[in-house]
Amino acid sequence: MNTRLPEHIRARVDAVLDSVDAELRLRYPGQGTRIQPVHTVYVPADRATADTPAEWGATALELLDRHADFLAGLDTTDSLPAVRVGLSARPVQDLRIDFEDGYGFRADDVEDAAATAAGKTLALMAEKAGAPDSFGIRIKGLAKDERRRALRTLELVLDGVADVLPGFLFTVPKIRAAEQVSAIVDICSGIERAHGLPDHTLRFELQIESPQAIIAPDGTAPIARMLALSDNRCSALHFGTYDYTAACGIAATDQALDHPAADHAKTVMQVAAAQTGVWICDGSTQIVPGSDPEFAFTNHYRLVERALRRGYYQGWDMHPGHLVTRWLATHNFFRTATDVAVPRLQAYLGRGQEGVVDEPATAEALSTTVVRALRCGAVSDDELLARAPELTEQTLVDLMTRRWSSRENTEARETR
């Protein structure tokens, strides 16, 4: 289409804006097709075995059965049977063997042995039925007094998981400055060369648990720069509840996932990671089923549901009891959300004008919700097919990626 703009001005505008488009596509590729786990289980290095996921699942099932009547009161969509099946088949989606706060500082020979054992444990775990889809370790931080220990542990673990690396991630705690991410990238590329691994084999997660990671000394928000420096190796940002709130001066009695200070940090993380393909993972709660299991269940269920409503679809689980309420809250949330999303998507595809008239951005969000529901098992493929046969996998992906309109236009042209 021609305009009245002089050709040399149009050429100059195209050159500037084409460069902007290319940069935006590079930095903000969208959410992609990776499947985000609903949780990450953390297990101290001296307690982890290849049977840990199965053992957690068995304990979670025992708790579910013992407190079934109470849990039924939390179940708004009759999801407990499906949760039970999930806990039997694959209770843990993502697991980290922890060499940081959950393990502490030990003699070098002790941690060397634990790191070597962890590599073998992860390799064996990956071969078992119902194994986590992804797994890895949390190393110690990059401060001067921890750095060498952290890197040695990482390399010793890698020696044992060389054959199962596609599912391996390592978490770097206490990130405080963007320059640390450049160092992590150098570490990854150096280890890959030293171990004969293909380029970009290693991926990592950044644990955000310091106020300096949210607001830098010059007033900027460092997380966006961290992601820009990550060489597309950063998989997720994990929030550290207790380190962060303690650093903000919050009293121990008020440290919690739903404290306003924690909400602010996670909102900054969410905005910085938006459309980059990097996931946000909520933190943990220290309240576990013990002397008052019903309070622990209610509290964790509430926190998981709250996080889901805020767009944090993954969180830490620190106890087998958390698996029960993690999966129950997740199933309830997505089944309820799908009940809303499906008819609105059907109306959108049919260009219906009754009720709510949604825009492409909302159709993207609605289809993403349905896809998440399918991927976490809250809704089955057969259920969706029976309710909405037009919502095929390809159609949902097209709606998620805003390709539906262009597909529709192409089909219209072909019909003409």
C-alpha positions in Angstrom: 0.0 0.0 0.0 1.4 3.4 -1.0 1.4 6.5 1.2 2.2 10.1 0.5 5.4 9.9 2.6 8.5 10.7 0.6 10.4 7.5 -0.2 13.6 8.5 1.7 11.6 9.1 4.9 9.7 5.9 4.5 13.0 4.0 4.0 14.4 5.7 7.1 11.3 4.8 9.2 11.4 1.2 8.0 15.1 0.9 8.9 14.5 2.1 12.4 11.3 0.2 13.1 12.5 -3.1 11.5 15.5 -3.0 13.9 13.1 -2.4 16.8 10.9 -5.3 15.7 13.9 -7.6 15.5 15.1 -6.7 18.9 11.6 -7.1 20.5 11.2 -10.5 18.8 14.6 -11.6 20.2 13.9 -10.4 23.8 10.2 -11.2 24.0 9.6 -14.4 22.0 6.4 -15.2 24.0 5.7 -18.1 26.4 6.6 -20.8 23.9 5.5 -24.4 24.1 7.5 -25.5 27.2 5.3 -27.1 29.9 5.6 -25.4 33.2 5.5 -27.7 36.3 3.0 -26.8 38.9 5.6 -27.0 41.6 9.2 -27.6 42.6 10.0 -30.0 45.5 13.2 -29.2 47.5 14.9 -32.0 49.3 18.1 -31.6 51.3 21.1 -33.3 49.8 21.6 -35.7 52.7 18.0 -36.9 52.5 17.5 -37.3 48.7 17.3 -40.8 47.1 16.1 -42.1 43.8 12.9 -43.2 45.6 12.2 -39.7 47.1 9.4 -38.9 44.6 7.6 -42.2 45.2 8.1 -41.9 49.0 6.6 -38.3 48.9 3.7 -39.6 46.9 3.0 -42.4 49.3 3.1 -40.1 52.3 0.9 -37.6 50.5 -1.6 -40.4 49.7 -1.6 -41.5 53.4 -2.3 -37.9 54.5 -5.1 -37.5 51.8 -6.8 -40.7 53.0 -6.5 -39.9 56.7 -8.0 -36.4 56.2 -10.3 -37.2 53.3 -13.4 -35.8 55.0 -11.7 -32.5 55.8 -10.1 -32.2 52.3 -13.5 -32.8 50.7 -14.6 -29.5 52.2 -11.8 -27.8 50.2 -12.7 -29.7 47.0 -15.0 -27.4 45.0 -14.9 -29.4 41.7 -14.9 -33.1 42.8 -11.2 -33.3 42.0 -10.0 -35.4 44.9 -10.2 -38.7 42.9 -8.1 -37.2 40.1 -5.6 -35.9 42.6 -5.3 -39.3 44.1 -4.6 -40.8 40.7 -1.9 -38.2 40.1 -0.3 -38.7 43.5 -0.1 -42.4 42.7 1.3 -42.0 39.1 3.6 -38.9 39.2 3.4 -37.0 42.5 6.4 -34.7 41.8 6.8 -32.8 38.5 10.0 -31.0 39.3 12.7 -31.7 42.0 15.8 -30.0 43.3 18.4 -31.6 45.6 19.4 -28.7 47.9 23.0 -27.9 48.7 22.2 -24.5 50.1 20.0 -23.5 53.1 18.5 -27.0 53.4 21.9 -28.6 53.6 24.2 -26.0 55.1 28.0 -25.8 55.3 29.9 -29.1 55.8 33.4 -30.3 55.4 34.5 -30.3 51.7 35.0 -34.1 51.6 31.4 -34.5 53.0 29.9 -32.3 50.4 32.0 -33.9 47.7 30.6 -37.2 48.6 27.1 -35.8 48.7 27.4 -34.2 45.3 28.7 -37.3 43.7 25.9 -39.3 45.3 23.4 -36.6 44.1 24.5 -37.0 40.5 23.9 -40.8 40.7 20.6 -40.3 42.5 19.3 -38.0 39.8 20.4 -40.3 37.0 18.6 -43.3 38.7 15.5 -41.2 39.5 15.2 -40.2 35.8 14.9 -43.9 34.9 12.1 -44.7 37.3 8.4 -44.9 36.4 6.6 -41.7 37.3 9.9 -39.7 37.5 9.8 -35.9 37.6 9.8 -34.3 34.2 12.6 -32.0 35.3 15.2 -32.1 38.1 18.4 -30.7 39.3 20.1 -29.0 42.3 20.3 -25.8 44.1 24.0 -24.8 44.6 25.3 -22.4 47.1 25.6 -18.8 46.2 28.2 -16.9 44.3 29.6 -14.8 47.1 33.3 -15.1 47.6 33.2 -17.5 50.5 30.8 -19.9 48.8 31.7 -19.6 45.1 34.3 -22.4 44.7 32.3 -24.8 46.8 29.2 -24.1 44.6 31.0 -24.7 41.4 32.7 -27.9 42.6 29.4 -29.3 43.7 27.8 -28.4 40.3 30.6 -30.2 38.4 30.5 -33.3 40.6 26.8 -33.6 40.1 27.1 -33.2 36.4 29.5 -36.1 36.3 26.6 -38.3 37.3 23.8 -36.9 35.2 25.6 -36.6 31.8 23.2 -39.0 30.1 20.0 -37.3 31.4 20.9 -33.6 30.9 17.9 -32.6 28.9 15.8 -32.5 32.1 18.6 -31.0 34.3 18.5 -27.4 35.8 20.5 -25.8 38.5 19.2 -23.0 40.8 21.5 -20.1 41.8 20.4 -18.5 45.1 20.8 -15.0 46.5 21.2 -13.2 43.2 21.8 -9.5 43.9 23.3 -8.0 40.8 23.0 -8.3 37.0 26.7 -8.9 36.6 26.4 -12.1 38.5 24.3 -13.5 35.6 27.0 -12.7 33.2 29.3 -14.8 35.4 26.8 -17.7 35.5 26.7 -17.7 31.7 30.5 -17.8 31.5 30.4 -20.7 34.0 28.0 -22.6 31.9 29.9 -22.2 28.7 33.2 -23.1 30.5 31.8 -26.2 32.0 30.3 -27.2 28.6 33.7 -26.9 26.9 35.5 -28.7 29.8 33.0 -31.6 29.8 32.6 -31.9 26.1 28.9 -30.9 26.2 27.0 -29.2 23.3 26.7 -25.5 23.4 23.7 -24.2 25.5 23.2 -27.6 27.2 23.2 -26.0 30.7 20.2 -24.0 31.8 19.7 -22.3 35.2 17.2 -20.6 37.4 17.7 -17.4 39.4 16.5 -17.3 42.9 15.3 -13.8 43.7 15.5 -13.3 47.5 17.3 -10.0 47.9 15.8 -6.4 47.7 18.9 -5.4 45.6 17.6 -7.7 42.9 14.3 -5.7 42.8 15.7 -2.2 43.0 19.4 -1.5 42.3 21.4 1.3 43.9 20.7 3.5 40.8 17.0 3.0 41.2 16.6 0.6 38.2 15.0 -2.8 38.2 17.9 -5.3 37.7 15.8 -8.4 36.8 15.1 -7.3 33.2 18.9 -6.7 32.7 19.6 -10.1 34.3 17.4 -11.8 31.7 19.0 -9.8 28.9 22.4 -11.0 30.0 21.3 -14.7 30.5 22.1 -15.8 26.9 18.7 -17.5 26.8 19.8 -19.9 29.4 17.5 -18.7 32.2 14.5 -21.0 32.6 12.7 -19.4 35.6 12.8 -16.9 38.4 12.2 -18.4 41.8 11.1 -16.3 44.8 12.8 -16.8 48.2 10.2 -15.9 50.8 12.1 -15.8 54.0 15.4 -14.3 52.9 13.6 -11.6 51.0 11.2 -10.6 53.8 13.9 -10.8 56.4 16.1 -8.5 54.3 13.2 -6.1 54.1 13.1 -6.0 57.9 9.8 -8.0 58.2 9.4 -9.6 61.7 9.6 -13.3 61.7 6.0 -13.6 62.8 4.9 -11.8 59.7 7.1 -13.5 57.1 4.8 -15.0 54.5 4.1 -15.5 50.8 1.2 -13.0 51.1 3.1 -10.2 52.8 2.9 -7.0 50.8 6.7 -6.9 50.5 6.6 -10.3 48.9 3.8 -9.3 46.6 5.7 -6.3 45.4 8.8 -8.4 44.6 6.9 -11.0 42.7 5.0 -8.4 40.7 8.3 -6.9 39.6 9.6 -10.4 38.7 6.4 -11.0 36.7 6.6 -7.8 34.7 10.3 -8.3 34.0 9.7 -11.8 32.7 6.5 -11.1 30.8 6.6 -12.5 27.2 10.3 -13.6 27.6 9.4 -17.3 28.0 11.0 -17.3 31.5 8.7 -18.7 34.2 7.9 -17.2 37.6 7.9 -19.6 40.6 6.3 -18.6 43.9 8.2 -19.4 47.1 7.4 -21.7 50.0 5.5 -21.7 53.3 7.1 -23.1 56.5 3.8 -24.3 57.8 3.5 -28.1 57.2 1.0 -30.7 58.3 2.0 -31.6 61.9 0.2 -31.2 65.1 -2.5 -29.1 63.3 -2.8 -30.6 59.8 -6.1 -29.0 59.1 -4.7 -25.5 59.6 -1.7 -26.4 57.5 -3.9 -27.8 54.7 -6.2 -24.7 54.7 -3.2 -22.3 54.8 -1.4 -23.9 51.9 -4.5 -24.4 49.8 -5.3 -20.7 50.3 -1.8 -19.6 49.3 -1.7 -21.8 46.2 -5.1 -20.6 45.0 -4.0 -17.0 45.7 -0.8 -17.4 43.7 -2.8 -19.0 40.8 -5.1 -16.0 40.7 -2.1 -13.7 40.5 -0.6 -15.6 37.6 2.1 -17.5 39.5 1.5 -21.1 38.3 4.4 -22.8 40.0 5.6 -22.8 43.7 7.9 -24.5 46.1 6.7 -27.6 48.1 8.7 -28.5 51.2 6.7 -31.3 52.6 4.7 -34.3 51.2 1.6 -32.8 52.7 2.0 -29.8 50.4 1.5 -32.1 47.4 -2.1 -32.8 48.4 -3.2 -29.2 48.6 -0.9 -28.1 45.7 -2.6 -30.5 43.3 -6.1 -30.0 44.8 -6.0 -26.2 44.6 -4.5 -26.4 41.1 -7.2 -28.8 39.8 -10.0 -26.8 41.4 -8.6 -23.5 40.0 -8.2 -24.8 36.4 -11.5 -26.7 36.3 -13.4 -23.6 37.4 -11.4 -21.4 35.0 -12.0 -23.8 32.1 -15.8 -23.7 32.8 -15.6 -20.0 32.2 -13.1 -20.1 29.3 -14.6 -22.7 27.1 -18.0 -21.0 26.3 -16.2 -17.7 25.8 -13.8 -19.2 23.4 -16.6 -20.9 21.5 -18.4 -17.5 21.3 -15.1 -15.9 20.1 -14.6 -18.5 17.4 -18.2 -18.1 16.3 -18.0 -14.3 16.5 -20.8 -14.3 19.0 -22.2 -11.0 20.3 -24.0 -12.1 23.5 -22.6 -11.9 27.0 -18.9 -10.9 26.8 -17.4 -9.8 23.5 -13.7 -10.7 23.9 -10.7 -9.3 22.2 -7.7 -11.3 20.8 -5.7 -10.6 24.0 -8.4 -12.2 26.1 -8.8 -15.1 23.7 -5.1 -15.6 24.2 -5.5 -15.7 27.9 -8.5 -17.9 27.8 -6.8 -20.5 25.5 -3.7 -20.4 27.7 -5.9 -21.3 30.7 -7.4 -24.2 28.9 -4.0 -25.5 27.8 -2.6 -25.2 31.3 -5.7 -27.1 32.6 -5.0 -29.9 30.1 -1.3 -30.0 30.8 -1.7 -30.3 34.6 -4.4 -32.9 34.3 -7.2 -30.9 35.8 -9.2 -31.4 32.5 -8.7 -34.4 30.2 -8.5 -34.3 26.4 -11.7 -36.4 26.2 -13.6 -34.0 28.5 -12.7 -31.0 26.4 -13.4 -32.8 23.1 -16.9 -33.7 24.4 -17.6 -30.1 25.5 -16.0 -28.2 22.6 -14.8 -30.3 19.6 -13.8 -27.1 17.8 -11.2 -26.4 20.5 -8.5 -28.6 19.0 -4.9 -28.5 20.1 -3.9 -26.6 17.0 -6.8 -24.0 17.5 -5.8 -23.5 21.1 -2.1 -23.0 20.1 -3.2 -20.5 17.3 -5.2 -18.6 19.8 -2.4 -18.6 22.4 0.1 -17.2 19.8 -2.3 -14.8 18.2 -2.1 -16.7 14.9 -5.9 -17.4 14.8 -6.8 -14.1 13.0 -4.1 -14.6 10.3 -5.3 -18.3 9.9 -8.9 -17.1 9.7 -8.0 -14.5 7.1 -6.1 -17.1 5.0 -9.0 -19.5 5.1 -11.4 -16.7 4.0 -9.2 -15.8 1.1 -8.9 -19.4 0.0 -12.7 -19.8 0.2 -13.2 -16.7 -2.0 
